[in-house]
């Protein structure tokens, strides 16, 4: 269904953790004709020394997520005989406990599932606008955006999709009992776990907002002071919510006591989500976005995510130029990458929306012919002003606190998940009595078409607010395949930078011949059409390259000290030794755990 139409795609048959043909190894780890990735050709500016990276190597299974406790939960499921989907579901529910600022069940996201037999599916569990939402709900009487209304508080929340998504994936592909999948998360919520310094810091930073919506204070500042590193975080209300899900499935969240608590919370803050919004929510299977790049197959997420389309559009444009390891972060190579980014983000603003509500010209946007036309329009010696960029003439009717995790099992099934509540702690509204934060994903709509959102992303009519509609996302869970066998499983949080983060990891591996540790650690840059600025991490470019960019008419802005772009969680199947290599971005606090 590459034209972006809304008909759900029937998923493949459920997996089996037993000795069945659909899950046999079929020489998954023997990746013939793949390059041997090395850094011998180029010195790589990196966010940290590769020796400091959090990498793991394993023979049987791997989970890489933003939190070591959640990664371990996933690996434990693999050790018990579960498959990649079992592990992904368990990891997702565990992140809701151990990574509450982003891994929360009050949000939504996307799955890409690739089975060992090569069958792939995409599961969309993105949030939806409540039925009482309206196009101009964040505008004042003069038609101007009311600052903050789509970001904080009850009206910022879309209908959560994470619980339905995790349970839908588990029901279609999983092999383990729902209660067993949720047991570790329930145990961590009820029994508590030690707060680390990053979580303590995020709690301190959020205290001002928590005081506006004080249910969170009972959990994260139980004695009136924010929890400190070394304290134990107990989330007993969340444990009870997870227990209801374990016992009743989706009805334990979208109906009954939990639904009542959500609706009561909405009424306290003049929010819009009601019982019917919750009862009617369903995740949707869609056909993945598929493309090719220099002989590799790329599998990524379709609309309402813009990630897959933008990623493949950029790669298609760059495929028209030869790149070698010595080209890494040269002015010419970055120039063409930035120009390709500009065109993809301009098309994102013009065309991408919920495919259940608007037609998205997917085939046209990811066609090699369109890419060749764009490449031909790029000047070799000058930046293209944003106003000069023309989107394709096709007919048409998130903050950085997303989180991502990757899983591969011993049979070669791969799952890649990106999930979010948008801002850190979402809308900062914790559902009193239920123990989880609600998202602020309504900001990902175009509150006023043509006006930027919190990420500076400009949206158009295709992403205008409408009741029951899914908002556009930049999430880009991606699987790279060579000769029918998976090579790289990669994704990242980062709001509007997700697309360009995933892009650069793919290019680092394919074009610049880096091993996974260096591909993830290498410094990154970003351009999103508007604002007309190249954002870059410290040590990305040499002074000479910066001078060349300025001469070409580019505006550059280095991210603040220690400012980072994305937190990649990736797995690569080593083409020489047939082993799983997992890397959690050294910029973050995640962990790769394998066995």
Long-range contacts (C-beta under 8 A, 24 or more apart in sequence): 1-286, 1-287, 2-287, 2-289, 2-290, 2-362, 2-363, 3-359, 3-360, 3-361, 3-362, 3-363, 4-302, 4-303, 4-355, 4-359, 4-360, 4-361, 4-362, 5-355, 5-359, 6-284, 6-355, 6-356, 6-357, 8-284, 8-285, 8-286, 9-121, 9-122, 9-285, 9-286, 9-287, 10-285, 11-113, 11-121, 11-123, 11-172, 11-173, 11-285, 12-115, 12-119, 12-121, 12-173, 14-172, 14-173, 14-174, 14-175, 15-83, 15-84, 15-85, 15-115, 15-173, 15-174, 15-175, 15-411, 15-413, 16-83, 16-175, 17-81, 17-82, 17-83, 17-86, 17-175, 17-176, 18-175, 22-115, 22-116, 22-117, 23-83, 23-115, 23-116, 23-411, 23-413, 24-116, 24-411, 25-116, 25-410, 25-411, 25-412, 26-116, 26-117, 26-412, 28-116, 28-411, 28-412, 28-485, 28-486, 28-573, 29-412, 29-573, 29-574, 29-578, 29-579, 29-580, 30-485, 30-578, 31-482, 31-483, 31-485, 31-487, 31-573, 31-575, 31-578, 32-483, 33-482, 33-483, 34-482, 34-483, 34-487, 34-575, 35-510, 35-513, 35-575, 36-575, 36-576, 37-509, 37-513, 37-514, 37-515, 37-516, 37-519, 37-572, 37-575, 38-513, 38-514, 38-515, 39-513, 39-514, 39-515, 39-518, 41-324, 41-325, 41-326, 41-512, 41-513, 42-325, 42-326, 42-328, 42-512, 42-514, 44-328, 44-514, 44-518, 44-521, 44-522, 45-329, 45-522, 45-523, 45-539, 45-540, 46-518, 46-521, 46-522, 46-523, 46-539, 46-586, 47-521, 47-522, 47-523, 47-537, 47-539, 47-564, 47-585, 47-586, 47-587, 48-521, 48-586, 48-587, 49-521, 50-517, 50-518, 50-521, 52-586, 53-517, 53-520, 53-521, 53-583, 53-584, 53-586, 54-583, 54-584, 54-586, 54-590, 54-591, 54-592, 55-516, 55-517, 55-581, 55-582, 55-583, 55-584, 55-592, 56-581, 56-582, 56-583, 56-591, 56-592, 56-593, 56-594, 57-574, 57-579, 57-580, 57-581, 57-582, 57-594, 58-579, 58-580, 58-582, 58-594, 58-595, 59-410, 59-579, 59-580, 59-595, 60-409, 60-410, 60-580, 60-594, 60-595, 61-87, 61-407, 61-408, 61-409, 61-410, 61-580, 61-594, 61-595, 62-406, 62-407, 62-408, 62-571, 62-580, 62-581, 62-582, 62-592, 62-593, 62-594, 63-87, 63-91, 63-405, 63-406, 63-407, 63-582, 63-592, 63-593, 63-594, 64-405, 64-406, 64-407, 64-569, 64-570, 64-571, 64-582, 64-583, 64-584, 64-590, 64-591, 64-592, 64-593, 65-91, 65-95, 65-99, 65-403, 65-404, 65-405, 65-406, 65-569, 65-584, 65-590, 65-591, 66-95, 66-99, 66-102, 66-103, 66-403, 66-404, 66-405, 66-493, 66-567, 66-569, 66-584, 66-588, 66-589, 66-590, 67-94, 67-95, 67-98, 67-99, 67-103, 67-589, 67-590, 67-591, 68-590, 68-591, 68-593, 69-94, 69-98, 69-188, 69-193, 70-94, 70-95, 70-98, 70-99, 70-103, 70-405, 71-405, 71-584, 71-590, 71-591, 71-592, 71-593, 72-591, 72-593, 73-184, 73-185, 73-188, 74-405, 74-407, 74-593, 75-593, 75-594, 75-595, 76-184, 77-176, 77-181, 78-407, 78-409, 78-410, 78-595, 79-595, 80-176, 80-180, 81-175, 81-176, 82-174, 82-175, 82-176, 82-409, 83-173, 83-174, 83-175, 83-409, 83-411, 83-413, 84-113, 84-407, 84-408, 84-409, 84-413, 84-414, 84-415, 85-113, 85-169, 85-170, 85-172, 85-173, 85-174, 85-413, 85-415, 86-170, 86-174, 86-175, 86-176, 86-181, 87-407, 87-409, 87-415, 88-166, 88-169, 88-405, 88-407, 88-415, 88-417, 89-166, 89-167, 89-169, 89-170, 89-174, 89-181, 90-181, 90-182, 90-184, 90-185, 91-405, 91-407, 91-417, 92-162, 92-166, 92-405, 92-417, 92-419, 93-166, 93-181, 93-182, 93-184, 93-185, 93-242, 93-245, 94-184, 94-185, 94-188, 95-403, 95-405, 95-419, 96-162, 96-185, 96-238, 96-242, 96-436, 97-185, 97-188, 97-189, 97-193, 97-235, 97-238, 97-242, 98-188, 98-193, 99-403, 100-199, 100-235, 100-425, 100-436, 100-437, 101-199, 101-202, 101-206, 101-401, 101-421, 101-424, 101-425, 101-437, 102-401, 102-402, 102-403, 102-419, 102-420, 102-421, 102-424, 102-493, 103-403, 103-419, 104-162, 104-421, 104-426, 104-436, 104-437, 104-439, 105-160, 105-162, 105-163, 105-241, 105-253, 105-436, 106-157, 106-160, 106-162, 106-421, 106-426, 106-431, 106-436, 106-437, 106-438, 106-439, 107-160, 107-161, 107-162, 107-419, 107-420, 107-421, 107-422, 107-426, 107-439, 107-441, 108-158, 108-160, 108-161, 108-162, 108-165, 108-419, 108-420, 108-439, 108-441, 109-161, 109-162, 109-165, 109-402, 109-417, 109-418, 109-419, 109-420, 109-475, 110-301, 110-305, 110-417, 110-418, 110-419, 110-473, 110-475, 110-477, 111-165, 111-169, 111-415, 111-416, 111-417, 111-477, 112-288, 112-299, 112-300, 112-301, 112-415, 112-416, 112-417, 112-477, 112-478, 112-479, 113-169, 113-173, 113-413, 113-414, 113-415, 114-299, 114-413, 114-414, 114-415, 114-479, 114-481, 114-486, 115-413, 116-411, 116-412, 116-413, 118-484, 120-288, 120-290, 120-299, 120-479, 121-285, 121-286, 121-287, 121-288, 122-285, 122-286, 122-287, 122-288, 122-289, 122-301, 122-302, 123-165, 123-168, 123-169, 123-283, 123-284, 123-285, 123-286, 124-165, 124-283, 124-284, 124-285, 124-286, 124-301, 124-302, 124-304, 124-305, 124-470, 125-161, 125-162, 125-164, 125-165, 125-166, 125-168, 125-283, 126-161, 126-304, 126-305, 126-441, 126-470, 126-471, 126-473, 127-157, 127-158, 127-159, 127-160, 127-161, 127-439, 127-441, 127-470, 127-471, 128-158, 128-159, 128-161, 128-277, 128-281, 128-468, 128-469, 128-470, 129-158, 129-159, 129-442, 129-445, 129-465, 129-466, 129-467, 129-468, 129-469, 129-470, 129-471, 130-158, 130-159, 130-272, 130-273, 130-274, 130-277, 130-467, 131-272, 131-274, 131-276, 131-277, 131-467, 131-468, 132-272, 132-274, 132-467, 133-272, 133-442, 133-465, 133-466, 133-467, 134-465, 134-467, 135-464, 135-465, 135-466, 136-448, 136-465, 137-447, 137-465, 138-442, 138-447, 138-448, 138-465, 139-447, 139-448, 143-448, 144-448, 145-447, 145-448, 145-451, 150-440, 150-442, 150-443, 150-445, 150-447, 150-453, 151-423, 151-427, 151-440, 151-443, 151-454, 152-209, 152-212, 152-427, 152-428, 152-440, 153-212, 153-213, 153-269, 153-271, 153-427, 153-428, 153-429, 154-265, 154-266, 154-268, 154-269, 154-270, 154-271, 154-272, 154-427, 154-429, 154-438, 155-269, 155-270, 155-271, 155-272, 155-442, 156-426, 156-427, 156-429, 156-438, 156-439, 156-440, 156-441, 156-442, 156-443, 157-266, 157-271, 157-272, 157-273, 157-426, 157-427, 157-429, 157-438, 157-439, 157-440, 157-441, 157-442, 158-439, 158-441, 158-442, 158-471, 159-273, 159-277, 159-278, 159-281, 160-281, 160-438, 160-439, 161-281, 161-283, 162-419, 163-245, 163-250, 163-253, 163-254, 164-250, 164-253, 164-254, 164-281, 164-282, 164-283, 165-283, 165-419, 167-245, 167-249, 167-250, 168-283, 169-415, 178-245, 178-246, 178-249, 179-246, 179-247, 181-246, 182-242, 182-243, 182-245, 182-246, 183-246, 185-242, 186-239, 186-242, 186-243, 186-246, 189-234, 189-235, 189-236, 189-238, 189-239, 189-242, 189-435, 190-234, 190-235, 190-236, 190-239, 191-234, 192-232, 192-233, 192-234, 192-235, 193-232, 193-233, 194-229, 194-230, 194-231, 194-232, 194-233, 195-227, 195-228, 195-229, 195-230, 195-231, 195-232, 195-233, 196-229, 196-589, 197-229, 198-589, 199-227, 199-229, 199-233, 200-226, 200-227, 200-228, 200-229, 200-231, 202-424, 202-425, 203-227, 205-424, 206-424, 206-425, 206-428, 209-425, 209-428, 210-425, 210-428, 212-428, 213-269, 213-427, 213-428, 213-429, 213-430, 215-265, 215-429, 215-430, 215-431, 215-432, 216-425, 216-428, 216-430, 216-437, 219-430, 219-435, 235-435, 236-435, 237-433, 237-434, 237-435, 238-434, 238-435, 238-436, 239-435, 240-434, 240-435, 241-434, 241-435, 241-436, 253-278, 254-278, 254-279, 254-281, 255-279, 258-434, 261-431, 261-432, 261-433, 261-434, 262-431, 262-434, 262-438, 264-432, 264-433, 265-429, 265-431, 265-432, 265-434, 265-438, 268-432, 269-429, 271-429, 280-468, 284-356, 286-355, 289-362, 289-366, 291-315, 291-316, 291-366, 293-318, 293-319, 293-506, 293-510, 294-319, 294-510, 294-511, 295-482, 296-480, 296-481, 296-482, 296-487, 296-510, 297-480, 297-481, 297-482, 298-478, 298-479, 298-480, 298-481, 298-506, 299-478, 299-479, 299-480, 299-481, 300-476, 300-477, 300-478, 300-479, 301-418, 301-475, 301-476, 301-477, 301-478, 302-355, 302-362, 303-352, 303-353, 303-354, 303-355, 303-360, 303-362, 303-472, 304-352, 304-353, 304-354, 304-355, 304-470, 304-471, 304-472, 304-473, 305-472, 305-473, 305-474, 305-475, 305-476, 306-348, 306-352, 306-472, 306-473, 306-474, 306-499, 307-473, 307-474, 307-475, 307-476, 307-477, 307-478, 307-498, 307-499, 307-502, 308-476, 308-478, 309-344, 309-347, 309-348, 309-352, 309-360, 309-362, 309-365, 309-366, 310-344, 310-345, 310-347, 310-348, 310-474, 310-476, 310-499, 311-476, 311-478, 311-499, 311-502, 311-503, 311-506, 312-366, 313-340, 313-343, 313-344, 313-347, 313-365, 313-366, 313-370, 313-371, 314-340, 314-341, 314-344, 314-499, 314-503, 315-503, 315-506, 316-366, 316-367, 316-368, 316-370, 316-371, 317-343, 317-344, 317-371, 317-374, 317-375, 318-507, 319-368, 319-371, 320-371, 320-372, 320-375, 321-375, 323-507, 323-511, 323-512, 324-511, 325-511, 325-512, 325-513, 327-511, 327-512, 328-508, 328-512, 328-522, 329-523, 329-540, 329-541, 329-542, 329-545, 330-545, 331-545, 331-548, 331-549, 331-552, 332-380, 334-525, 334-534, 334-541, 334-545, 334-549, 335-380, 335-383, 335-549, 335-552, 336-375, 336-378, 337-503, 337-507, 338-383, 338-525, 338-527, 338-534, 338-554, 339-378, 339-383, 339-384, 340-374, 340-375, 340-378, 341-499, 341-500, 341-503, 341-526, 341-527, 341-528, 341-529, 342-384, 342-386, 342-389, 342-527, 342-528, 342-529, 343-374, 343-389, 343-391, 343-529, 344-499, 345-457, 345-496, 345-527, 345-528, 345-529, 345-530, 346-386, 346-389, 346-391, 346-529, 347-391, 347-392, 348-457, 348-472, 349-391, 349-457, 349-458, 349-459, 349-460, 349-529, 349-530, 350-391, 350-396, 350-460, 350-462, 351-391, 351-392, 351-394, 351-396, 351-460, 351-462, 352-462, 352-463, 352-472, 353-462, 353-463, 353-464, 353-469, 353-472, 354-463, 354-469, 354-470, 354-471, 354-472, 356-469, 356-470, 357-466, 357-469, 357-470, 358-396, 358-397, 358-462, 359-395, 359-396, 359-397, 360-396, 360-462, 361-392, 361-394, 361-395, 361-396, 364-392, 364-394, 365-392, 365-394, 381-552, 382-552, 382-553, 383-549, 383-552, 383-553, 383-554, 385-532, 385-553, 386-529, 386-530, 386-532, 389-529, 396-462, 398-422, 398-441, 398-444, 398-455, 398-473, 398-474, 398-475, 398-493, 398-495, 398-496, 398-498, 399-423, 399-424, 399-454, 399-455, 399-495, 400-424, 400-493, 400-494, 400-495, 400-497, 401-425, 401-493, 402-475, 402-492, 402-493, 402-494, 402-495, 402-498, 403-493, 403-567, 404-475, 404-477, 404-491, 404-492, 404-493, 404-567, 404-568, 404-569, 405-491, 405-569, 406-489, 406-490, 406-491, 406-569, 406-570, 406-571, 406-582, 407-571, 408-486, 408-489, 408-571, 408-573, 408-580, 412-485, 412-486, 414-479, 414-486, 414-489, 414-571, 416-477, 416-478, 416-479, 416-489, 416-490, 416-491, 417-477, 417-491, 418-475, 418-476, 418-477, 418-491, 418-492, 418-493, 418-498, 420-473, 420-475, 420-493, 423-454, 441-471, 442-471, 444-471, 444-472, 444-473, 445-469, 445-471, 445-472, 452-530, 454-495, 455-495, 455-496, 455-528, 456-496, 456-528, 456-530, 456-531, 457-496, 457-528, 457-530, 458-529, 458-530, 474-498, 474-499, 476-502, 478-502, 478-506, 480-506, 480-509, 480-510, 485-573, 486-573, 487-572, 487-573, 487-575, 488-516, 488-570, 488-571, 488-572, 489-570, 489-571, 489-572, 490-568, 490-569, 490-570, 490-571, 491-568, 491-569, 491-570, 492-566, 492-567, 492-568, 492-569, 492-585, 493-566, 493-567, 494-565, 494-566, 494-567, 496-526, 496-528, 497-524, 497-526, 497-528, 497-535, 497-565, 497-566, 498-566, 500-524, 500-525, 500-526, 500-527, 500-528, 500-565, 501-526, 501-565, 501-566, 501-568, 502-566, 502-568, 505-568, 505-570, 509-572, 515-572, 515-581, 516-570, 516-571, 516-572, 516-581, 516-583, 517-581, 517-583, 519-570, 520-568, 520-570, 520-583, 520-585, 520-586, 521-585, 521-586, 524-565, 524-566, 525-565, 526-565, 533-557, 535-559, 535-565, 537-563, 537-564, 537-565, 538-562, 538-563, 564-588
